[in-house]
Amino acid sequence: MKIGGQWVSPDQTELLALLDELDLKTYQRYREGDSIYLNQDGATCYTDEIFPCSPETQAEMERLVGLLDSITRKYRSRSALGVSSRPGSSIR
């Protein structure tokens, strides 16, 4: 799913190091005011955390975010234990 620009969070230290190595700049995300969602029907302003969509779409997005959060927690706990999460290893 692609819904916009790319963000780098402070905990993505390897990506930040690569951006620094490549001399690429990052910019703070502008968070003040309304957001604008564009689709085939036009533009919609909104202030919620999630863009305007059907209840079914919102439920699916929340399910996927939960799944990704779960995977992230597993990865972080394995990393804390010194277990490899490189390609060829599995996260269960």
DSSP file (Angstrom, degrees, kcal/mol; ACC not computed):
  #  RESIDUE AA STRUCTURE BP1 BP2  ACC     N-H-->O    O-->H-N    N-H-->O    O-->H-N    TCO  KAPPA ALPHA  PHI   PSI    X-CA   Y-CA   Z-CA
    1    1 A M              0   0    0      0, 0.0     2,-0.5     0, 0.0     0, 0.0   0.000 360.0 360.0 360.0 132.1    0.0    0.0    0.0
    2    2 A K        +     0   0    0      1,-0.1     3,-0.1     0, 0.0     0, 0.0  -0.987 360.0 159.5-125.4 122.2    1.4    3.4   -0.9
    3    3 A I        -     0   0    0     -2,-0.5     2,-0.3     2,-0.2    -1,-0.1   0.149  60.3 -48.1-130.0  20.6   -0.4    6.5    0.4
    4    4 A G  S    S-     0   0    0      1,-0.0    -1,-0.1     0, 0.0     0, 0.0  -0.999  86.0  -3.5 154.3-154.0    2.1    9.3    0.2
    5    5 A G        -     0   0    0     -2,-0.3     2,-0.4     1,-0.1    -2,-0.2   0.054  65.8-100.9 -68.6 178.9    5.6   10.4    1.0
    6    6 A Q        -     0   0    0      2,-0.0     2,-0.3     0, 0.0    -1,-0.1  -0.863  32.9-162.9-108.4 139.6    8.3    8.5    2.8
    7    7 A W        -     0   0    0     -2,-0.4     2,-0.5    19,-0.0    19,-0.0  -0.894   9.2-154.1-121.4 150.7    9.2    9.1    6.4
    8    8 A V        -     0   0    0     -2,-0.3    -2,-0.0     7,-0.0    18,-0.0  -0.993  15.1-149.7-122.3 125.9   12.2    8.2    8.5
    9    9 A S    >   -     0   0    0     -2,-0.5     3,-2.2     1,-0.1     7,-0.2  -0.618  27.4-110.6 -94.3 157.5   11.8    7.7   12.2
   10   10 A P  T 3  S+     0   0    0      0, 0.0    -1,-0.1     0, 0.0     6,-0.1   0.740 115.3  61.1 -58.5 -24.3   14.6    8.5   14.7
   11   11 A D  T 3  S+     0   0    0      1,-0.2     2,-1.5     2,-0.1     3,-0.2   0.518  79.1  88.6 -83.2  -2.4   15.0    4.7   15.6
   12   12 A Q    <>  +     0   0    0     -3,-2.2     4,-2.5     1,-0.2     5,-0.2  -0.488  52.7 159.1 -89.3  65.6   15.9    3.9   11.9
   13   13 A T  H  >  +     0   0    0     -2,-1.5     4,-2.3     1,-0.2    -1,-0.2   0.837  66.2  51.8 -63.8 -37.5   19.6    4.5   12.7
   14   14 A E  H  > S+     0   0    0     -3,-0.2     4,-2.1     2,-0.2    -1,-0.2   0.911 111.9  46.7 -67.6 -40.8   21.0    2.6    9.8
   15   15 A L  H  > S+     0   0    0      2,-0.2     4,-2.6     1,-0.2    -2,-0.2   0.911 112.1  50.7 -65.9 -41.8   18.8    4.4    7.3
   16   16 A L  H  X S+     0   0    0     -4,-2.5     4,-2.2     1,-0.2    -2,-0.2   0.891 109.7  51.0 -62.4 -38.5   19.7    7.7    8.8
   17   17 A A  H  X S+     0   0    0     -4,-2.3     4,-2.7     2,-0.2    -1,-0.2   0.898 110.3  49.4 -64.8 -40.1   23.4    6.8    8.6
   18   18 A L  H  X S+     0   0    0     -4,-2.1     4,-2.4     2,-0.2    -2,-0.2   0.917 109.8  50.6 -65.1 -43.0   23.0    5.9    4.9
   19   19 A L  H  <>S+     0   0    0     -4,-2.6     5,-3.1     1,-0.2    -1,-0.2   0.903 112.3  47.9 -60.3 -40.5   21.2    9.2    4.2
   20   20 A D  H ><5S+     0   0    0     -4,-2.2     3,-1.2     3,-0.2    -2,-0.2   0.920 110.5  51.2 -64.7 -44.3   24.1   11.0    5.9
   21   21 A E  H 3<5S+     0   0    0     -4,-2.7    -2,-0.2     1,-0.3    -1,-0.2   0.877 112.5  45.9 -60.5 -38.6   26.6    9.0    3.9
   22   22 A L  T 3<5S-     0   0    0     -4,-2.4    -1,-0.3    -5,-0.1    -2,-0.2   0.422 112.4-122.9 -84.6   1.4   24.8    9.9    0.7
   23   23 A D  T < 5 +     0   0    0     -3,-1.2     2,-0.4     1,-0.2    -3,-0.2   0.876  57.6 155.0  57.0  41.7   24.6   13.6    1.9
   24   24 A L      < -     0   0    0     -5,-3.1    -1,-0.2    -6,-0.2     2,-0.2  -0.807  36.5-131.1 -99.8 141.5   20.8   13.5    1.5
   25   25 A K        -     0   0    0     -2,-0.4     2,-0.3    -5,-0.0    -5,-0.0  -0.573  12.7-155.5 -91.0 151.8   18.7   15.9    3.6
   26   26 A T        -     0   0    0     -2,-0.2     2,-0.4   -19,-0.0   -19,-0.0  -0.877   9.6-151.1-117.8 158.9   15.7   15.1    5.7
   27   27 A Y        -     0   0    0     -2,-0.3     2,-0.1     3,-0.0     3,-0.0  -0.961  22.7-104.3-131.5 146.3   13.0   17.6    6.6
   28   28 A Q        -     0   0    0     -2,-0.4     2,-0.3     1,-0.1     0, 0.0  -0.411  40.9-111.9 -65.9 142.9   10.6   17.9    9.6
   29   29 A R        -     0   0    0     -2,-0.1     2,-0.5     1,-0.1    -1,-0.1  -0.618  25.8-126.4 -76.7 133.0    7.1   16.8    8.9
   30   30 A Y        +     0   0    0     -2,-0.3    -1,-0.1     1,-0.1    -3,-0.0  -0.724  36.5 168.2 -81.5 122.8    4.6   19.7    9.0
   31   31 A R        +     0   0    0     -2,-0.5     2,-0.2     4,-0.0    -1,-0.1   0.434  33.9 108.0-118.2  -2.2    1.9   18.7   11.5
   32   32 A E  S    S-     0   0    0      2,-0.0    -2,-0.0     0, 0.0     2,-0.0  -0.527  72.6  -1.8 -83.8 145.3   -0.1   21.9   12.1
   33   33 A G  S    S-     0   0    0     -2,-0.2     2,-0.1    14,-0.0     0, 0.0  -0.226 102.3 -19.9  81.7-167.1   -3.6   22.4   10.7
   34   34 A D        -     0   0    0      1,-0.1     2,-0.3    11,-0.0    13,-0.2  -0.362  54.9-135.7 -76.8 154.5   -5.8   20.3    8.5
   35   35 A S  E     -A   46   0A   0     11,-3.4    11,-2.3    13,-0.1     2,-0.5  -0.713  15.3-136.5-100.6 161.6   -4.7   17.5    6.3
   36   36 A I  E     -A   45   0A   0     -2,-0.3     2,-0.5     9,-0.2     9,-0.2  -0.985  10.8-162.7-124.2 127.7   -5.9   17.0    2.7
   37   37 A Y  E     -A   44   0A   0      7,-2.9     7,-2.2    -2,-0.5     2,-0.5  -0.945  10.2-161.8-108.5 125.2   -6.9   13.7    1.2
   38   38 A L  E     +A   43   0A   0     -2,-0.5     2,-0.2     5,-0.2     5,-0.2  -0.908  22.4 146.0-109.2 132.4   -7.1   13.6   -2.6
   39   39 A N  E >   -A   42   0A   0      3,-2.3     3,-2.0    -2,-0.5    -2,-0.0  -0.812  66.0 -70.8-144.7-170.2   -9.0   10.9   -4.5
   40   40 A Q  T 3  S+     0   0    0      1,-0.3     3,-0.1    -2,-0.2    -2,-0.0   0.708 129.1  55.3 -62.2 -19.4  -11.0   10.5   -7.7
   41   41 A D  T 3  S-     0   0    0      1,-0.3     2,-0.3     3,-0.0    -1,-0.3   0.498 117.5-104.7 -91.3  -4.6  -13.8   12.5   -6.1
   42   42 A G  E <   -A   39   0A   0     -3,-2.0    -3,-2.3     2,-0.0     2,-0.4  -0.867  57.0 -25.2 121.0-154.4  -11.7   15.5   -5.3
   43   43 A A  E     -A   38   0A   0     -2,-0.3     2,-0.4    -5,-0.2    -5,-0.2  -0.805  45.2-171.3-106.6 141.4  -10.1   16.9   -2.1
   44   44 A T  E     -A   37   0A   0     -7,-2.2    -7,-2.9    -2,-0.4     2,-0.3  -0.996  14.4-144.2-130.9 126.5  -11.3   16.4    1.5
   45   45 A C  E     +A   36   0A   0     -2,-0.4     2,-0.3    -9,-0.2    -9,-0.2  -0.684  28.7 166.2 -85.7 143.4   -9.9   18.3    4.5
   46   46 A Y  E     -A   35   0A   0    -11,-2.3   -11,-3.4    -2,-0.3     5,-0.1  -0.985  34.1-160.6-153.4 159.5   -9.6   16.4    7.8
   47   47 A T        +     0   0    0     -2,-0.3     4,-0.1   -13,-0.2    -1,-0.1   0.431  60.2 104.5-120.4  -5.4   -8.0   16.7   11.2
   48   48 A D  S    S-     0   0    0      2,-0.2   -13,-0.1     1,-0.1    -2,-0.1  -0.174  82.2-109.8 -72.2 170.8   -8.1   13.0   12.4
   49   49 A E  S    S+     0   0    0      2,-0.1     2,-0.4     1,-0.0    -1,-0.1   0.789 103.9  51.8 -69.4 -29.2   -5.1   10.7   12.5
   50   50 A I  S    S-     0   0    0      1,-0.0    -2,-0.2     3,-0.0     3,-0.1  -0.866  92.4-111.0-114.2 143.7   -6.5    8.6    9.6
   51   51 A F        -     0   0    0     -2,-0.4     2,-0.2     1,-0.1    -2,-0.1  -0.297  48.9 -81.7 -70.9 158.2   -7.7    9.9    6.3
   52   52 A P  S    S+     0   0    0      0, 0.0     2,-0.3     0, 0.0    -1,-0.1  -0.384  71.7 136.1 -64.2 127.8  -11.5    9.8    5.5
   53   53 A C        -     0   0    0     -2,-0.2    -3,-0.0    -3,-0.1     0, 0.0  -0.948  56.9 -67.9-159.0 174.2  -12.5    6.3    4.3
   54   54 A S     >  -     0   0    0     -2,-0.3     4,-2.6     1,-0.1     5,-0.2  -0.300  47.3-112.1 -67.6 156.6  -15.2    3.7    4.7
   55   55 A P  H  > S+     0   0    0      0, 0.0     4,-2.4     0, 0.0     5,-0.2   0.860 119.3  54.4 -57.1 -35.1  -15.4    1.9    8.0
   56   56 A E  H  > S+     0   0    0      2,-0.2     4,-2.1     1,-0.2     5,-0.2   0.917 109.4  46.2 -66.1 -42.7  -14.3   -1.3    6.3
   57   57 A T  H  > S+     0   0    0      2,-0.2     4,-2.6     1,-0.2     5,-0.2   0.920 112.8  50.1 -65.9 -43.3  -11.2    0.4    4.9
   58   58 A Q  H  X S+     0   0    0     -4,-2.6     4,-2.5     1,-0.2    -2,-0.2   0.916 110.1  50.5 -61.5 -43.0  -10.4    2.0    8.3
   59   59 A A  H  X S+     0   0    0     -4,-2.4     4,-2.1    -5,-0.2    -1,-0.2   0.907 111.7  48.0 -61.6 -41.9  -10.8   -1.4   10.1
   60   60 A E  H  X S+     0   0    0     -4,-2.1     4,-2.5     2,-0.2    -2,-0.2   0.901 111.1  50.1 -67.3 -40.5   -8.4   -3.1    7.6
   61   61 A M  H  X S+     0   0    0     -4,-2.6     4,-2.5     1,-0.2    -2,-0.2   0.918 111.3  48.8 -63.5 -42.2   -5.8   -0.3    7.9
   62   62 A E  H  X S+     0   0    0     -4,-2.5     4,-2.1     2,-0.2    -2,-0.2   0.878 110.7  51.4 -64.5 -37.3   -6.0   -0.6   11.7
   63   63 A R  H  X S+     0   0    0     -4,-2.1     4,-2.2     2,-0.2    -2,-0.2   0.925 111.6  46.8 -63.8 -44.4   -5.6   -4.4   11.4
   64   64 A L  H  X S+     0   0    0     -4,-2.5     4,-2.8     2,-0.2    -2,-0.2   0.891 110.5  51.7 -66.8 -40.0   -2.6   -4.0    9.2
   65   65 A V  H  X S+     0   0    0     -4,-2.5     4,-2.6     2,-0.2    -1,-0.2   0.921 110.4  49.9 -61.7 -42.7   -1.0   -1.4   11.5
   66   66 A G  H  X S+     0   0    0     -4,-2.1     4,-2.2     2,-0.2    -2,-0.2   0.905 110.8  49.4 -60.5 -42.3   -1.5   -3.8   14.4
   67   67 A L  H  X S+     0   0    0     -4,-2.2     4,-2.2     2,-0.2    -2,-0.2   0.929 112.3  46.9 -63.0 -46.1    0.1   -6.6   12.5
   68   68 A L  H  X S+     0   0    0     -4,-2.8     4,-2.4     1,-0.2    -2,-0.2   0.889 110.9  52.4 -64.5 -38.8    3.1   -4.5   11.5
   69   69 A D  H  X S+     0   0    0     -4,-2.6     4,-2.5    -5,-0.2    -1,-0.2   0.903 109.0  50.9 -61.3 -40.7    3.4   -3.3   15.1
   70   70 A S  H  X S+     0   0    0     -4,-2.2     4,-2.1     2,-0.2    -2,-0.2   0.915 110.4  48.0 -63.3 -44.2    3.5   -6.9   16.3
   71   71 A I  H  X S+     0   0    0     -4,-2.2     4,-2.5     1,-0.2    -2,-0.2   0.911 111.4  51.3 -62.5 -42.4    6.2   -7.8   13.8
   72   72 A T  H  X S+     0   0    0     -4,-2.4     4,-2.9     1,-0.2    -2,-0.2   0.913 108.3  51.0 -62.3 -43.5    8.2   -4.8   14.9
   73   73 A R  H  X S+     0   0    0     -4,-2.5     4,-2.4     1,-0.2    -1,-0.2   0.911 111.0  48.9 -61.4 -41.2    7.9   -5.8   18.5
   74   74 A K  H  X S+     0   0    0     -4,-2.1     4,-2.3     2,-0.2    -2,-0.2   0.918 112.2  48.4 -63.6 -42.9    9.1   -9.4   17.7
   75   75 A Y  H  X S+     0   0    0     -4,-2.5     4,-2.7     1,-0.2    -2,-0.2   0.935 112.6  47.9 -62.5 -46.3   12.1   -8.0   15.7
   76   76 A R  H  X S+     0   0    0     -4,-2.9     4,-2.3     1,-0.2    -1,-0.2   0.895 111.7  49.3 -64.0 -39.6   13.1   -5.6   18.5
   77   77 A S  H  X S+     0   0    0     -4,-2.4     4,-1.2    -5,-0.2    -1,-0.2   0.894 112.5  48.2 -67.9 -37.4   12.9   -8.3   21.2
   78   78 A R  H  <>S+     0   0    0     -4,-2.3     5,-2.7     2,-0.2     4,-0.4   0.911 111.5  50.3 -66.2 -41.6   15.0  -10.7   19.0
   79   79 A S  H ><5S+     0   0    0     -4,-2.7     3,-1.4     1,-0.2    -2,-0.2   0.903 106.9  54.5 -62.9 -40.3   17.5   -7.9   18.4
   80   80 A A  H 3<5S+     0   0    0     -4,-2.3    -1,-0.2     1,-0.3    -2,-0.2   0.812 109.0  49.2 -62.4 -29.4   17.7   -7.2   22.1
   81   81 A L  T 3<5S-     0   0    0     -4,-1.2    -1,-0.3    -3,-0.3    -2,-0.2   0.473 118.6-112.8 -87.8  -2.5   18.5  -10.9   22.7
   82   82 A G  T < 5 +     0   0    0     -3,-1.4     2,-0.4    -4,-0.4    -3,-0.2   0.687  65.9 148.9  80.3  18.0   21.2  -10.8   20.0
   83   83 A V      < -     0   0    0     -5,-2.7    -1,-0.3    -6,-0.1     2,-0.1  -0.709  50.5-112.1 -87.9 135.8   19.3  -13.1   17.6
   84   84 A S        +     0   0    0     -2,-0.4     6,-0.1     1,-0.1    -1,-0.1  -0.401  30.8 179.0 -68.5 138.1   19.9  -12.5   13.9
   85   85 A S        +     0   0    0     -2,-0.1    -1,-0.1     4,-0.1     3,-0.1  -0.041  40.1 129.1-122.6  27.9   17.0  -11.1   11.8
   86   86 A R  S >  S-     0   0    0      1,-0.2     3,-2.3     4,-0.1    -2,-0.0  -0.336  74.7 -68.8 -77.8 163.9   19.0  -11.0    8.6
   87   87 A P  T 3  S+     0   0    0      0, 0.0    -1,-0.2     0, 0.0     3,-0.1  -0.246 124.6  36.3 -52.6 138.4   17.7  -12.5    5.4
   88   88 A G  T 3  S+     0   0    0      1,-0.5     2,-0.2    -3,-0.1    -2,-0.1   0.118 100.8  91.2  99.9 -19.7   17.7  -16.3    5.6
   89   89 A S  S <  S-     0   0    0     -3,-2.3    -1,-0.5     2,-0.0     2,-0.4  -0.671  70.8-131.3 -99.4 163.6   16.7  -16.3    9.3
   90   90 A S        -     0   0    0     -2,-0.2     2,-0.5    -3,-0.1    -4,-0.1  -0.875   5.1-147.3-119.6 150.2   13.0  -16.3   10.4
   91   91 A I              0   0    0     -2,-0.4   -16,-0.1     1,-0.1   -17,-0.0  -0.968 360.0 360.0-110.6 123.1   11.0  -14.3   12.8
   92   92 A R              0   0    0     -2,-0.5    -1,-0.1   -18,-0.1   -21,-0.0   0.367 360.0 360.0-121.8 360.0    8.3  -16.3   14.5
